[in-house]
Amino acid sequence: MQITRRIATPSDAPPLAELRAEAMRPSLEALGRYDPLRVRRRFLDSFDPAETVVLL
């Protein structure tokens, strides 16, 4: 398998927010703190495409 990387673009924000929310879900549920809207909003509020690398 070959992995490539690229700098994120603004259009990457929604799918990355979804990926992060699903990855964090078990941990946040265990703490009783999973709020699907909040976890996505926190990511989107701090998302900076220039500081994000997407692995393909």
Order of alpha helices (4+ residues) and beta strands (2+ residues): beta-alpha-alpha-beta
